[in-house]
Amino acid sequence: MRAWQVSELGNPIDVLKLCDVEQIDNPASGHVQVSIKAVGISFPDVLQCRGEYQIKPQLPWTPGGESAGVVTKIGKGVTDISPGDRVMMLGGGLIEHVNVRSTGLWRIPDNFPFEKAAAVPVNYGTTWFALHQRGDIQTGETLLVTGAAGGTGSAAIQLGKAAGAIVIAIAGGSEKTKQAKLLGADHVIDHRLNSNWVDEVREVSNGGVDLAYDPVGGDTTHQVRRCMAWDGRLLIIGFVAGIPDLPANHMLLKNYSVIGVHWGASLGRDPQSLSKQMESVLALAETGYVDPLMFPPYDFTNGGSAIQDLADRKTWGKVIVRVG
């Protein structure tokens, strides 16, 4: 079977190779075999190709931290999953078949496409954890979302609206602002047209935002902190544009909190939280609140280009690779 693999670290397009790898036919006890149909690509895949992520994969390594597909075989002792079930999972990756523990799978609704299911676990798991468990989002609060047309940003708009928040979205360019509006954001600002958007955010939020969701970092975070309301909460999701130095005196004077969001590490400390998050998100998917924003999917043979295009910021929404 085929798999995209990294055997040496570097720029994704240079180090990713489509390889023939050995398939393990029979799943072990407690495991199932899944035929992968779609894979979600995230920025950590870019960083891991370069060796710049906090978790260093053992080489050779197959990227793709979330997947969806069909169960083809089950091992001994598996009673909660059956062959033919449509499932999504953390892991899997850019490979045609994979054997995984049955406890790490979630059945997906019959009307939920594999491509959309593969866009759910990382972005919506991170965002659910951020908004509800770290940010304690409340109905009627104002939520500011940067990188609003990206994978996590688009998830934040949808989950914010589902929680009853008023959402202000920051995105760059007409295509991305259009997508943010279609996702349901109440107010959308194009940072390419208004690079100093702090005053506009303050105006539409009556002085400042209660909650901010920032996966961008860099100078953007400094603009976000100036938008915070008294007692606000600034959620640090990631650092696509670099790690900012935040002034402690500003936090004190405006009485807001800066809250780290490390979803992956939280799962190691509270493994049961993942199933609760996924069940909540899938319930919202059935009602239409969760409908992942996706960049046009890539074919499996273009898996390396998918990761490189994400690195080069040529995409919006969630980057998906079709495998099956």
C-alpha positions as CSV (number, residue, x, y, z in Angstrom):
1,M,0.0,0.0,0.0
2,R,1.0,3.6,-0.4
3,A,1.9,6.3,2.2
4,W,3.4,9.7,2.2
5,Q,6.5,9.7,4.4
6,V,9.2,12.0,5.7
7,S,12.6,10.3,6.1
8,E,14.6,13.6,6.6
9,L,13.6,16.9,7.9
10,G,13.1,20.0,5.8
11,N,10.5,21.9,3.7
12,P,7.5,19.7,3.1
13,I,7.6,19.7,-0.7
14,D,11.3,18.7,-0.5
15,V,11.2,15.9,2.0
16,L,7.7,14.3,1.5
17,K,7.8,11.2,-0.7
18,L,5.0,8.8,-1.8
19,C,6.2,5.4,-0.8
20,D,5.2,1.8,-0.9
21,V,5.0,0.4,2.6
22,E,4.1,-3.0,4.1
23,Q,0.5,-3.5,5.2
24,I,-0.3,-5.3,8.4
25,D,-3.4,-7.3,7.4
26,N,-4.9,-8.5,10.6
27,P,-5.6,-6.0,13.4
28,A,-4.5,-7.0,16.9
29,S,-6.9,-7.6,19.8
30,G,-8.8,-4.5,20.6
31,H,-7.9,-2.9,17.2
32,V,-9.6,-2.4,13.9
33,Q,-8.4,-1.8,10.4
34,V,-9.7,1.3,8.6
35,S,-9.6,2.1,4.9
36,I,-8.7,5.8,4.9
37,K,-10.9,8.0,2.7
38,A,-9.9,11.5,3.7
39,V,-7.1,13.1,5.9
40,G,-7.1,16.5,7.5
41,I,-3.8,18.5,7.3
42,S,-2.9,21.0,10.1
43,F,0.0,23.5,10.6
44,P,1.7,21.1,13.1
45,D,2.2,18.8,10.1
46,V,4.2,21.6,8.4
47,L,6.3,22.1,11.6
48,Q,6.9,18.4,12.1
49,C,8.2,18.1,8.6
50,R,10.7,20.8,9.4
51,G,11.5,19.5,12.9
52,E,10.2,22.7,14.5
53,Y,7.3,21.2,16.5
54,Q,7.5,20.5,20.2
55,I,6.7,16.9,19.5
56,K,9.5,15.3,17.4
57,P,8.2,12.3,15.3
58,Q,10.3,9.3,14.8
59,L,11.4,9.0,11.2
60,P,10.2,7.7,8.8
61,W,7.0,9.5,9.7
62,T,3.6,9.8,8.0
63,P,1.8,13.2,8.4
64,G,-1.9,13.8,8.9
65,G,-3.2,14.0,12.4
66,E,-6.9,13.3,11.7
67,S,-8.6,11.0,9.3
68,A,-12.0,9.5,8.3
69,G,-12.7,6.2,6.6
70,V,-14.5,2.8,6.7
71,V,-13.8,0.0,9.1
72,T,-12.8,-3.1,7.0
73,K,-11.7,-5.6,9.7
74,I,-12.0,-6.0,13.5
75,G,-9.7,-7.7,16.0
76,K,-10.6,-9.9,18.9
77,G,-12.6,-8.3,21.7
78,V,-14.0,-5.5,19.6
79,T,-17.7,-5.1,20.2
80,D,-18.4,-1.4,19.8
81,I,-17.3,-1.1,16.1
82,S,-18.3,-3.2,13.1
83,P,-17.0,-3.7,9.6
84,G,-18.6,-1.1,7.3
85,D,-18.9,1.6,10.0
86,R,-18.0,5.1,8.9
87,V,-15.7,6.6,11.4
88,M,-13.3,9.5,12.1
89,M,-10.2,9.4,14.3
90,L,-7.2,11.2,15.6
91,G,-4.2,9.8,13.7
92,G,-4.4,7.6,10.6
93,G,-2.7,10.0,8.2
94,L,-1.7,10.0,4.6
95,I,-1.7,6.2,4.2
96,E,-4.2,3.9,2.5
97,H,-5.0,1.5,5.4
98,V,-4.2,1.8,9.1
99,N,-4.8,-0.4,12.2
100,V,-5.9,1.5,15.3
101,R,-7.5,0.9,18.7
102,S,-11.3,0.8,18.4
103,T,-11.6,3.1,21.4
104,G,-10.0,5.9,19.4
105,L,-12.8,6.0,16.7
106,W,-16.1,7.9,16.5
107,R,-18.9,6.9,14.2
108,I,-20.0,9.7,11.9
109,P,-23.5,10.5,10.7
110,D,-24.4,8.9,7.4
111,N,-25.0,12.3,5.8
112,F,-21.6,13.7,6.9
113,P,-19.0,13.4,4.1
114,F,-15.7,11.8,4.9
115,E,-13.9,15.1,3.8
116,K,-15.8,17.1,6.4
117,A,-15.4,14.4,9.1
118,A,-11.6,14.5,8.6
119,A,-11.8,18.3,9.3
120,V,-13.3,17.8,12.7
121,P,-11.1,16.2,15.4
122,V,-8.1,18.7,15.7
123,N,-9.7,22.0,14.8
124,Y,-13.1,21.5,16.5
125,G,-11.5,19.6,19.4
126,T,-9.0,22.4,20.0
127,T,-11.7,25.0,19.7
128,W,-14.3,23.3,21.9
129,F,-11.6,22.9,24.6
130,A,-10.5,26.6,24.1
131,L,-14.0,28.2,24.2
132,H,-15.7,26.0,26.8
133,Q,-13.1,24.5,29.0
134,R,-10.5,27.3,29.0
135,G,-12.5,30.4,28.0
136,D,-15.8,29.6,29.8
137,I,-17.8,31.2,26.9
138,Q,-21.2,32.6,27.9
139,T,-24.3,33.4,25.8
140,G,-24.3,37.0,24.8
141,E,-20.6,37.6,25.1
142,T,-18.5,39.1,22.3
143,L,-15.9,36.8,20.7
144,L,-13.0,38.1,18.6
145,V,-11.5,35.5,16.1
146,T,-8.3,36.1,14.2
147,G,-7.3,34.0,11.3
148,A,-11.0,33.6,10.9
149,A,-11.0,31.8,7.5
150,G,-8.4,29.3,8.6
151,G,-9.1,25.8,10.0
152,T,-9.3,26.7,13.7
153,G,-10.6,30.2,13.1
154,S,-13.6,28.9,11.1
155,A,-14.3,26.4,13.8
156,A,-14.3,29.2,16.4
157,I,-16.9,31.1,14.4
158,Q,-19.2,28.2,14.3
159,L,-18.8,27.0,17.9
160,G,-18.9,30.6,19.1
161,K,-22.3,31.1,17.3
162,A,-23.5,27.8,18.6
163,A,-22.7,29.0,22.2
164,G,-24.7,32.2,21.6
165,A,-21.8,34.6,21.2
166,I,-21.6,37.7,19.0
167,V,-18.6,37.0,16.7
168,I,-16.2,39.5,15.3
169,A,-13.9,37.9,12.6
170,I,-10.6,39.1,11.3
171,A,-9.5,37.8,7.9
172,G,-7.4,38.9,4.9
173,G,-8.7,39.4,1.4
174,S,-12.1,39.3,-0.2
175,E,-12.3,35.5,-0.5
176,K,-11.5,34.9,3.2
177,T,-13.8,37.6,4.4
178,K,-16.6,36.2,2.3
179,Q,-16.0,32.8,3.9
180,A,-16.1,34.3,7.4
181,K,-19.5,35.9,6.6
182,L,-20.9,32.7,5.2
183,L,-19.8,30.9,8.4
184,G,-22.1,33.3,10.4
185,A,-19.7,35.9,11.8
186,D,-21.7,39.0,12.9
187,H,-19.0,41.5,11.9
188,V,-16.1,40.8,9.5
189,I,-13.0,43.0,9.1
190,D,-10.5,42.7,6.2
191,H,-7.1,43.3,7.8
192,R,-5.7,44.0,4.3
193,L,-8.0,47.0,3.9
194,N,-7.8,48.0,7.6
195,S,-4.5,47.0,9.0
196,N,-5.1,49.0,12.2
197,W,-8.4,47.3,13.1
198,V,-8.4,47.8,16.8
199,D,-10.6,50.9,16.8
200,E,-13.2,49.2,14.6
201,V,-13.3,46.2,17.0
202,R,-13.7,48.5,20.0
203,E,-16.5,50.3,18.2
204,V,-18.6,47.3,17.2
205,S,-18.0,45.6,20.6
206,N,-19.0,48.7,22.7
207,G,-15.5,49.2,24.1
208,G,-13.9,45.7,24.0
209,V,-14.4,42.0,23.5
210,D,-15.1,39.5,26.3
211,L,-13.2,36.7,24.7
212,A,-10.5,36.5,22.0
213,Y,-9.4,33.4,20.1
214,D,-6.0,34.0,18.5
215,P,-4.3,31.3,16.4
216,V,-2.1,33.8,14.6
217,G,0.3,35.3,17.1
218,G,3.0,37.8,16.3
219,D,1.9,41.4,15.9
220,T,-1.7,40.3,15.6
221,T,-1.7,39.3,19.2
222,H,-0.6,42.8,20.2
223,Q,-3.6,44.2,18.3
224,V,-5.9,41.6,20.0
225,R,-4.8,42.6,23.5
226,R,-5.7,46.2,22.8
227,C,-9.2,45.0,22.0
228,M,-9.8,43.3,25.3
229,A,-12.6,44.4,27.6
230,W,-12.3,44.6,31.4
231,D,-12.2,41.0,32.8
232,G,-11.7,39.7,29.2
233,R,-10.0,36.4,28.4
234,L,-7.4,36.2,25.6
235,L,-7.0,32.6,24.4
236,I,-3.5,31.8,22.9
237,I,-4.1,29.1,20.3
238,G,-0.9,29.2,18.2
239,F,1.9,31.2,16.7
240,V,1.7,31.0,12.9
241,A,3.1,34.6,12.7
242,G,5.6,34.2,15.5
243,I,5.6,34.2,19.3
244,P,4.7,37.7,20.8
245,D,6.2,39.2,23.9
246,L,3.2,40.3,26.0
247,P,3.5,43.1,28.5
248,A,2.4,42.1,32.0
249,N,1.6,45.8,32.9
250,H,-1.1,45.9,30.1
251,M,-2.8,42.8,31.5
252,L,-2.9,44.4,34.9
253,L,-4.2,47.8,33.8
254,K,-7.0,46.3,31.8
255,N,-7.7,43.4,34.1
256,Y,-7.8,40.8,31.5
257,S,-6.4,37.2,31.4
258,V,-4.1,35.6,28.9
259,I,-4.9,31.9,28.8
260,G,-2.8,29.2,27.1
261,V,-4.7,26.5,25.1
262,H,-2.7,23.3,24.7
263,W,-5.3,20.8,23.7
264,G,-3.0,18.0,22.8
265,A,-1.4,18.0,26.3
266,S,-4.7,18.3,27.9
267,L,-5.8,15.0,26.4
268,G,-2.9,13.2,28.1
269,R,-4.0,14.6,31.5
270,D,-7.7,14.0,30.9
271,P,-8.2,11.3,28.2
272,Q,-11.9,11.0,28.8
273,S,-12.4,14.7,27.7
274,L,-11.8,13.8,24.0
275,S,-14.9,11.6,23.6
276,K,-17.0,14.3,25.4
277,Q,-15.7,16.9,23.0
278,M,-16.2,14.8,19.9
279,E,-19.7,13.8,21.0
280,S,-20.7,17.4,21.5
281,V,-19.2,18.5,18.1
282,L,-20.9,15.6,16.2
283,A,-24.2,16.5,17.8
284,L,-23.8,20.0,16.5
285,A,-22.9,18.6,13.1
286,E,-26.2,16.8,12.9
287,T,-28.1,20.0,13.6
288,G,-26.0,22.0,11.1
289,Y,-24.0,24.2,13.5
290,V,-20.8,22.4,12.6
291,D,-20.1,22.4,8.9
292,P,-16.4,22.6,8.3
293,L,-15.0,25.2,5.9
294,M,-12.8,23.3,3.5
295,F,-10.3,24.3,0.8
296,P,-10.9,22.3,-2.4
297,P,-9.6,18.8,-1.5
298,Y,-6.3,17.5,-2.9
299,D,-5.9,14.1,-4.5
300,F,-3.7,11.6,-2.7
301,T,-0.9,11.9,-5.3
302,N,-0.7,15.7,-4.4
303,G,-0.4,15.1,-0.6
304,G,3.0,16.8,-0.5
305,S,1.7,19.9,-2.3
306,A,-1.2,20.1,0.2
307,I,1.1,20.5,3.1
308,Q,3.4,22.9,1.3
309,D,0.5,25.1,0.2
310,L,-0.7,25.3,3.8
311,A,2.9,26.3,4.8
312,D,2.9,29.0,2.1
313,R,-0.6,30.3,3.2
314,K,-2.1,29.6,-0.2
315,T,-5.1,27.9,1.4
316,W,-8.1,28.9,3.5
317,G,-10.4,26.7,5.7
318,K,-9.3,23.2,6.3
319,V,-6.8,21.4,4.0
320,I,-8.1,18.0,3.1
321,V,-6.5,15.2,1.1
322,R,-8.7,12.5,-0.4
323,V,-7.1,9.0,-0.1
324,G,-9.6,6.3,-1.0
